[in-house]
């Protein structure tokens, strides 16, 4: 049973960035496991540009962005086993120092079934698309119904055009991008329908992928029937009310031969669940602290397995933090003589929950241990509705710490605030109350 310091599950943008960061933080015995035939994850089929503006200060395509990190992994000689499926993940009982060895059960055609042991594990499995079965749309099961990501792979990697007359349900970023892609390939995208009263995608994608091509976006609409038995012949759209229920009498038939579904992404957390990781109900990913460490000591999470991102640059930033924190976890227990990695002494080790106030759906992380923080901490969150001319309020206990003006907040665009360590460790003298919570909420102007 081979032992490693760090095993990373997933070789997408999160896994690659985490590996590079952990290596640069002093960990050398690293292994990346990837079930696909090549590293890079979903970026391999995202041939459009717009990636890397934050990370590399230039506009790259998805494969180019992944290639940058893959080159860094190869330069550091970090091994990556492809075609390797992780089947199970377990952990020993923590010792007196809170340290436990993790066991990864995996399989590939070359080595068969194998068990690997690691001092720390980073979860970077990404996410999957919500299928038609989760939507309860009436109708037969004809050919011509695809998830938007599947259609993207067929067009960009396999060279197949799924159809010529397209209706897209859901206005997430993949759906918006595929509306443009199918149009450029010669198909006719008749409409993009969205159940919610707002789009779930970035504003720039609404402009560049729909408005620039004259593709209509129908908000508060959904598909209530799919016509056709052998092949899709059309769909029936209907307007929905404030409870997202179809309104009788608003039905509209639209002929098409293909229906693309862009109805949400689900973090791939089957392994996390079997390990007993505490999950966050809103994100569908693990609940983590300021180090991106889950409820199981030594198991970290980053990228879309943690919560669904809109920018891959944020994935890379988050993964770099997970890599450095995993390295710190390993070194603080294997090299306690290193002061920069040892857990700080003489400070009360307490955990502070991050609460969601008015308008905020979730935050990542969900808790903070101030004494374990670096100089600053980035908290990312999403709002639950569209707000204009508003402010983001950050509260320590009941005291307003910071108020940040925003001309617009939308669920499709992730927001972030940065907290400094001294703000959490040292509350004002007049407060007299120990820090018990951090709250983020939307305030009216």
C-alpha positions as CSV (number, residue, x, y, z in Angstrom):
1,X,0.0,0.0,0.0
2,X,1.8,3.1,-1.3
3,X,1.9,6.1,0.9
4,X,1.9,9.8,-0.1
5,X,2.0,13.1,1.7
6,X,-0.8,14.5,-0.5
7,X,-3.3,12.9,-2.9
8,X,-5.4,15.2,-5.1
9,X,-8.6,13.8,-6.6
10,X,-9.3,15.5,-9.9
11,X,-6.9,17.0,-12.5
12,X,-9.1,19.8,-13.7
13,X,-8.2,23.5,-13.1
14,X,-8.7,23.1,-9.3
15,X,-6.6,20.0,-9.0
16,X,-3.8,21.3,-11.1
17,X,-3.6,24.6,-9.3
18,X,-3.7,22.9,-5.9
19,X,-0.9,20.6,-6.8
20,X,1.4,23.4,-8.0
21,X,0.6,25.4,-4.8
22,X,1.3,22.5,-2.5
23,X,4.6,21.7,-4.2
24,X,5.7,25.3,-4.0
25,X,4.8,25.3,-0.3
26,X,7.2,22.5,0.4
27,X,5.4,19.2,-0.3
28,X,7.1,16.9,-2.7
29,X,5.3,13.5,-2.4
30,X,2.1,14.4,-4.4
31,X,-0.1,12.3,-6.6
32,X,-3.0,13.5,-8.8
33,X,-5.7,11.0,-9.7
34,X,-7.9,11.7,-12.8
35,X,-10.6,9.5,-14.3
36,X,-10.5,11.1,-17.7
37,X,-8.1,10.3,-20.5
38,X,-6.4,13.7,-20.1
39,X,-5.9,16.4,-17.5
40,X,-7.6,19.8,-17.8
41,X,-11.2,18.8,-16.9
42,X,-14.1,20.8,-18.4
43,X,-11.7,23.4,-19.8
44,X,-10.7,21.0,-22.6
45,X,-14.1,21.5,-24.3
46,X,-14.4,25.3,-23.6
47,X,-12.7,26.5,-26.7
48,X,-14.1,30.1,-26.4
49,X,-11.9,32.8,-24.9
50,X,-12.3,34.9,-21.8
51,X,-10.3,32.8,-19.4
52,X,-7.2,34.0,-17.5
53,X,-7.8,37.7,-17.2
54,X,-7.3,37.7,-13.5
55,X,-4.6,34.9,-13.3
56,X,-2.5,35.6,-16.3
57,X,-3.6,39.2,-17.3
58,X,-4.5,38.0,-20.8
59,X,-7.4,36.4,-22.6
60,X,-7.0,32.7,-23.1
61,X,-9.2,29.8,-24.3
62,X,-10.1,27.0,-21.9
63,X,-7.5,24.6,-23.3
64,X,-4.8,27.3,-23.2
65,X,-5.6,28.1,-19.6
66,X,-5.5,24.5,-18.5
67,X,-2.3,24.1,-20.5
68,X,-0.6,26.8,-18.5
69,X,-1.2,24.9,-15.3
70,X,-0.4,21.5,-16.8
71,X,3.0,22.8,-17.9
72,X,3.6,23.9,-14.3
73,X,2.7,20.5,-13.0
74,X,5.0,18.8,-15.5
75,X,7.9,21.2,-14.7
76,X,7.6,20.1,-11.1
77,X,7.4,16.4,-12.0
78,X,4.2,15.9,-10.1
79,X,2.8,12.5,-11.2
80,X,-0.8,12.4,-12.6
81,X,-2.5,9.0,-13.1
82,X,-5.0,9.2,-15.9
83,X,-7.9,6.7,-16.5
84,X,-8.0,6.2,-12.8
85,X,-11.3,6.1,-11.0
86,X,-11.5,6.8,-7.3
87,X,-14.0,4.4,-5.8
88,X,-13.9,5.1,-2.1
89,X,-12.3,7.4,0.4
90,X,-11.8,6.6,4.1
91,X,-9.9,8.0,7.1
92,X,-8.4,6.5,10.3
93,X,-9.4,7.8,13.7
94,X,-7.5,11.0,14.6
95,X,-4.6,10.6,16.9
96,X,-3.9,12.8,20.0
97,X,-2.6,15.6,17.6
98,X,-5.7,15.4,15.4
99,X,-3.8,13.7,12.6
100,X,-5.3,10.8,10.7
101,X,-4.2,8.8,7.6
102,X,-6.6,8.8,4.7
103,X,-7.1,5.7,2.5
104,X,-8.0,6.2,-1.2
105,X,-9.3,3.2,-3.1
106,X,-8.9,3.6,-6.9
107,X,-8.9,1.5,-10.1
108,X,-7.4,1.6,-13.6
109,X,-6.8,-0.9,-16.3
110,X,-3.1,-1.0,-15.8
111,X,-2.8,-1.6,-12.1
112,X,-6.3,-2.9,-11.3
113,X,-7.7,-2.2,-7.9
114,X,-5.4,-0.3,-5.6
115,X,-5.3,1.3,-2.2
116,X,-3.3,4.4,-1.5
117,X,-2.6,6.1,1.8
118,X,-2.1,9.9,2.3
119,X,-1.5,12.3,5.1
120,X,-3.9,14.8,3.4
121,X,-6.4,14.7,0.6
122,X,-7.7,17.6,-1.6
123,X,-11.1,17.1,-3.2
124,X,-11.2,18.6,-6.7
125,X,-13.7,16.4,-8.5
126,X,-15.7,19.3,-10.0
127,X,-19.4,19.2,-10.7
128,X,-21.9,17.6,-13.0
129,X,-25.0,18.8,-14.9
130,X,-28.5,18.4,-13.6
131,X,-30.3,15.9,-16.0
132,X,-33.8,15.9,-17.5
133,X,-35.0,13.4,-14.9
134,X,-34.7,16.0,-12.2
135,X,-37.1,18.4,-14.0
136,X,-40.3,16.2,-14.3
137,X,-41.1,17.5,-17.8
138,X,-43.9,15.4,-19.4
139,X,-43.3,13.7,-22.7
140,X,-41.6,10.7,-24.3
141,X,-37.8,10.2,-24.3
142,X,-37.0,11.2,-27.9
143,X,-33.6,11.7,-29.4
144,X,-32.5,15.3,-29.4
145,X,-32.4,16.1,-25.7
146,X,-28.9,17.0,-24.4
147,X,-27.4,18.7,-21.4
148,X,-25.6,21.9,-22.6
149,X,-22.2,20.5,-21.5
150,X,-22.8,17.3,-23.5
151,X,-23.7,19.3,-26.6
152,X,-20.6,21.4,-26.0
153,X,-18.4,18.3,-26.0
154,X,-20.1,16.9,-29.1
155,X,-19.5,20.2,-31.0
156,X,-16.1,21.2,-29.8
157,X,-14.3,17.9,-29.3
158,X,-16.2,15.2,-31.3
159,X,-17.2,17.3,-34.3
160,X,-20.9,16.5,-34.2
161,X,-23.7,19.0,-34.5
162,X,-26.6,17.8,-32.3
163,X,-29.3,19.6,-34.2
164,X,-30.3,22.5,-36.4
165,X,-33.3,24.1,-34.7
166,X,-32.5,24.6,-31.0
167,X,-34.4,25.6,-27.8
168,X,-32.4,26.1,-24.7
169,X,-33.9,25.7,-21.2
170,X,-31.9,27.5,-18.6
171,X,-29.7,30.6,-18.8
172,X,-26.7,29.4,-16.9
173,X,-23.3,30.3,-18.5
174,X,-23.0,27.0,-20.3
175,X,-26.4,27.5,-21.9
176,X,-25.6,31.1,-22.9
177,X,-22.3,30.1,-24.4
178,X,-23.9,27.2,-26.3
179,X,-26.5,29.5,-27.8
180,X,-23.7,31.4,-29.4
181,X,-21.7,28.3,-30.3
182,X,-24.7,26.6,-32.1
183,X,-25.4,29.8,-34.0
184,X,-21.8,30.1,-35.2
185,X,-22.1,26.4,-36.4
186,X,-25.1,27.3,-38.5
187,X,-27.9,26.2,-36.3
188,X,-30.9,28.3,-35.4
189,X,-31.4,29.0,-31.7
190,X,-35.0,30.0,-31.4
191,X,-35.2,30.9,-27.8
192,X,-33.5,30.6,-24.4
193,X,-36.1,30.1,-21.6
194,X,-35.4,30.7,-18.0
195,X,-37.6,29.6,-15.1
196,X,-36.4,32.4,-12.8
197,X,-37.1,36.1,-13.3
198,X,-33.4,36.7,-13.8
199,X,-30.6,35.0,-15.7
200,X,-28.3,32.6,-13.9
201,X,-25.3,33.6,-16.1
202,X,-22.8,36.4,-16.2
203,X,-24.0,39.7,-17.6
204,X,-21.2,39.7,-20.2
205,X,-22.4,36.3,-21.5
206,X,-26.0,37.6,-21.8
207,X,-24.7,40.5,-24.0
208,X,-22.1,38.6,-26.0
209,X,-23.9,35.4,-26.5
210,X,-27.6,36.4,-26.8
211,X,-28.0,40.1,-27.5
212,X,-25.2,40.3,-30.0
213,X,-26.8,37.5,-32.0
214,X,-30.5,38.5,-31.6
215,X,-31.4,35.4,-29.6
216,X,-34.5,36.1,-27.4
217,X,-34.3,35.4,-23.7
218,X,-37.7,34.6,-22.0
219,X,-37.5,35.0,-18.3
220,X,-40.1,33.4,-16.0
221,X,-40.7,30.7,-18.6
222,X,-40.2,27.0,-18.7
223,X,-40.8,23.9,-20.8
224,X,-44.0,22.2,-19.9
225,X,-44.1,19.5,-22.6
226,X,-41.7,17.9,-25.1
227,X,-43.3,16.8,-28.4
228,X,-42.1,13.9,-30.5
229,X,-41.6,10.2,-30.0
230,X,-38.6,9.2,-32.0
231,X,-37.0,12.7,-32.3
232,X,-37.9,16.0,-30.7
233,X,-40.4,17.9,-32.9
234,X,-41.0,20.8,-30.6
235,X,-41.6,22.0,-27.1
236,X,-44.4,23.9,-25.3
237,X,-43.3,26.9,-23.3
238,X,-45.4,28.6,-20.6
239,X,-45.0,31.6,-18.3
240,X,-44.6,30.8,-14.6
241,X,-46.0,32.7,-11.6
242,X,-44.1,33.9,-8.5
243,X,-44.2,30.3,-7.2
244,X,-42.6,29.1,-10.4
245,X,-45.8,27.2,-11.4
246,X,-47.0,27.3,-15.0
247,X,-49.8,29.8,-15.7
248,X,-52.7,28.2,-17.6
249,X,-53.4,29.9,-20.9
250,X,-49.8,31.1,-21.5
251,X,-48.6,28.0,-23.4
252,X,-46.7,28.5,-26.6
253,X,-45.6,25.8,-29.1
254,X,-42.1,26.2,-30.6
255,X,-40.9,23.8,-33.2
256,X,-37.4,22.5,-32.9
257,X,-35.4,19.3,-33.3
258,X,-33.1,19.7,-30.2
259,X,-33.6,20.8,-26.6
260,X,-30.5,21.7,-24.6
261,X,-30.7,21.8,-20.8
262,X,-28.7,24.3,-18.8
263,X,-30.6,23.8,-15.6
264,X,-27.9,23.8,-12.9
265,X,-24.7,22.2,-11.8
266,X,-24.3,19.7,-8.9
267,X,-21.0,19.3,-7.0
268,X,-19.6,15.8,-7.3
269,X,-19.6,14.8,-3.7
270,X,-20.4,11.1,-3.5
271,X,-16.9,10.4,-2.2
272,X,-17.2,13.3,0.3
273,X,-20.5,11.8,1.6
274,X,-19.1,8.3,2.0
275,X,-16.2,9.8,4.0
276,X,-18.7,11.5,6.4
277,X,-17.8,15.1,5.4
278,X,-20.3,17.6,6.8
279,X,-22.1,19.1,3.8
280,X,-23.5,22.6,3.3
281,X,-27.2,22.3,2.2
282,X,-27.2,25.4,-0.1
283,X,-24.0,24.8,-2.1
284,X,-24.2,21.0,-2.1
285,X,-20.5,21.0,-1.3
286,X,-18.6,20.4,1.9
287,X,-18.7,22.9,4.8
288,X,-15.2,24.3,5.2
289,X,-13.3,26.6,7.5
290,X,-10.8,29.4,6.6
291,X,-8.2,26.9,5.4
292,X,-10.8,25.2,3.1
293,X,-10.6,22.2,5.4
294,X,-13.7,20.0,5.7
295,X,-15.0,18.5,8.9
296,X,-12.7,15.6,8.4
297,X,-9.1,16.7,9.5
298,X,-6.7,16.7,6.6
299,X,-9.3,16.7,3.9
300,X,-9.6,19.9,1.9
301,X,-11.9,20.9,-0.9
302,X,-11.7,23.5,-3.7
303,X,-13.2,24.4,-7.0
304,X,-16.7,23.4,-8.2
305,X,-16.8,20.4,-5.8
306,X,-17.0,23.0,-3.1
307,X,-19.4,25.4,-4.7
308,X,-20.1,26.3,-8.4
309,X,-18.0,29.1,-9.7
310,X,-18.6,31.5,-12.6
311,X,-14.9,32.4,-13.2
312,X,-12.1,29.8,-13.5
313,X,-9.7,32.4,-12.2
314,X,-11.5,32.2,-8.8
315,X,-11.2,28.4,-9.0
316,X,-7.4,28.7,-9.4
317,X,-7.1,31.2,-6.5
318,X,-9.2,29.0,-4.2
319,X,-7.3,25.9,-5.2
320,X,-3.9,27.6,-4.6
321,X,-5.1,28.3,-1.1
322,X,-6.3,24.7,-0.5
323,X,-2.8,23.5,-1.7
324,X,-0.9,25.8,0.6
325,X,-3.2,25.0,3.6
326,X,-2.9,21.3,2.9
327,X,0.9,21.7,2.9
328,X,0.8,23.6,6.1
329,X,-1.3,20.8,7.7
330,X,1.2,18.2,6.6
331,X,4.3,20.1,7.6
332,X,3.0,21.2,11.0
333,X,2.6,17.5,11.9
334,X,5.7,16.1,10.3
335,X,8.0,19.0,10.9
336,X,6.8,20.7,14.1
337,X,10.2,22.4,14.4
338,X,9.2,24.7,11.5
339,X,7.7,27.8,13.1
340,X,6.1,29.0,9.9
341,X,4.0,25.8,9.7
342,X,3.4,25.0,13.3
343,X,0.0,25.8,14.7
344,X,0.1,29.1,16.6
345,X,0.6,28.7,20.3
346,X,-0.8,30.8,23.1
347,X,-3.9,31.9,21.3
348,X,-7.4,30.6,22.0
349,X,-8.4,28.2,19.2
350,X,-12.1,29.2,18.7
351,X,-14.3,28.9,15.6
352,X,-16.6,31.7,14.5
353,X,-19.5,30.9,12.1
354,X,-20.1,33.1,9.1
355,X,-23.8,33.7,8.9
356,X,-25.9,34.8,5.9
357,X,-28.1,37.8,6.4
358,X,-30.7,39.4,4.2
359,X,-30.3,38.6,0.5
360,X,-27.2,36.3,0.8
361,X,-27.7,32.6,-0.1
362,X,-24.4,31.2,1.1
363,X,-20.8,32.0,1.9
364,X,-17.5,30.0,1.5
365,X,-16.0,29.4,3.9
366,X,-18.7,28.8,6.4
367,X,-16.6,29.3,9.5
368,X,-13.3,31.0,10.6
369,X,-10.7,30.2,13.2
370,X,-9.1,33.6,13.6
371,X,-5.9,32.3,15.1
372,X,-5.3,30.1,12.0
373,X,-5.9,32.8,9.5
374,X,-3.3,34.3,7.2
375,X,-3.1,38.1,7.1
376,X,-6.4,38.3,5.2
377,X,-9.2,36.0,4.2
378,X,-11.4,36.2,1.0
379,X,-15.0,35.3,1.6
380,X,-17.0,34.5,-1.5
381,X,-20.8,34.5,-1.6
382,X,-23.9,34.7,-3.9
383,X,-27.0,36.7,-3.4
384,X,-30.5,35.3,-3.9
385,X,-32.0,38.0,-6.1
386,X,-31.1,41.0,-8.3
387,X,-30.4,44.2,-6.3
388,X,-29.6,47.6,-7.7
389,X,-27.9,50.6,-5.9
390,X,-27.3,48.6,-2.8
391,X,-24.5,47.9,-0.3
392,X,-22.8,44.8,1.1
393,X,-22.7,44.9,4.9
394,X,-20.2,42.9,7.0
395,X,-21.0,42.6,10.6
396,X,-18.9,41.4,13.6
397,X,-21.5,40.3,16.1
398,X,-24.0,43.2,15.7
399,X,-21.5,45.9,14.8
400,X,-21.2,47.0,11.2
401,X,-17.5,46.5,10.2
402,X,-17.7,47.5,6.6
403,X,-20.2,48.7,4.0
404,X,-19.4,48.3,0.3
405,X,-21.5,50.0,-2.4
406,X,-22.6,48.0,-5.4
407,X,-24.5,49.3,-8.4
408,X,-25.8,45.8,-9.1
409,X,-25.8,42.4,-7.4
410,X,-27.1,39.3,-9.2
411,X,-27.2,35.6,-8.4
412,X,-25.2,34.6,-11.5
413,X,-22.2,36.7,-10.4
414,X,-20.2,35.7,-7.4
415,X,-19.2,38.4,-4.9
416,X,-16.4,38.6,-2.4
417,X,-15.2,40.5,0.6
418,X,-11.8,40.5,2.2
419,X,-11.4,40.4,6.0
420,X,-8.1,41.2,7.8
421,X,-6.9,39.0,10.6
422,X,-6.6,41.8,13.1
423,X,-10.2,42.7,12.5
424,X,-11.3,39.4,13.9
425,X,-8.7,38.9,16.7
426,X,-9.1,42.3,18.2
427,X,-12.6,43.6,18.7
428,X,-13.1,47.2,19.7
429,X,-12.5,48.0,23.4
430,X,-16.0,49.5,23.7
431,X,-17.5,46.2,22.5
432,X,-16.5,44.1,25.5
433,X,-18.2,41.1,23.8
434,X,-16.2,38.2,22.4
435,X,-16.5,37.6,18.7
436,X,-19.3,35.1,18.2
437,X,-20.3,35.5,14.5
438,X,-19.5,37.2,11.2
439,X,-22.6,38.1,9.1
440,X,-22.8,39.2,5.5
441,X,-26.0,40.7,4.2
442,X,-27.4,43.1,1.5
443,X,-28.3,46.6,2.7
444,X,-30.4,49.1,0.9
445,X,-28.7,52.4,0.0
